[in-house]
């Protein structure tokens, strides 16, 4: 993801290479929130980390 931002130089949303970066950043943030809300013993914990 950050390679794409670096490759665009400015990281402008209008750059076609940036098209998926924002969506992936949002998805990553949501996964972090889900992981933080679970205990390591939760059956879903490992699957979330792998994702």
N, C-alpha and C positions, 0 to 999 in steps of 0.2 A: 504494500500500500504506500509506504513512504518512498519507495523507489519511484512510483508513479508521480508523486508530488515533486520529487527532486527532478525527474525527467522533464516536467513541464516548466520548470524554472520558477514561474510566478505562482503556480498552483491555482490559476484562475478557473472558475467553474465552466467558463465558456470553452476551455480546451477539451477536445473530445477524449483525451486520455484521462481526464478527471471525472468522467461520467459516472463511474462506479465507486469512486473513492468515498464520497460522502455517504452513500448507502452502506458501505462496508464499515465505516467509522461508527455509524449509528448502530449497526448490528453488533459490532464489537462492544460498544458501550452497554447495550442491553444485556449481552452475555455476561459482562462483568457484574452488572447489578444482580442478575440471577444467581451467579456463583457466590457473590457476597452474602446473599440472603439464605444460603444453605449451609448446613454443617457438612464437614468432610465425610461423615458417615451416611449422608443421604444417598440413596441409590442413584439419583440423577446427577450427583456431583461430578463423578468421573466423566460422564458423557458430555456435560457442559464444558469441562476443561478440554476435552478432546476436540470439541467443535471449534 
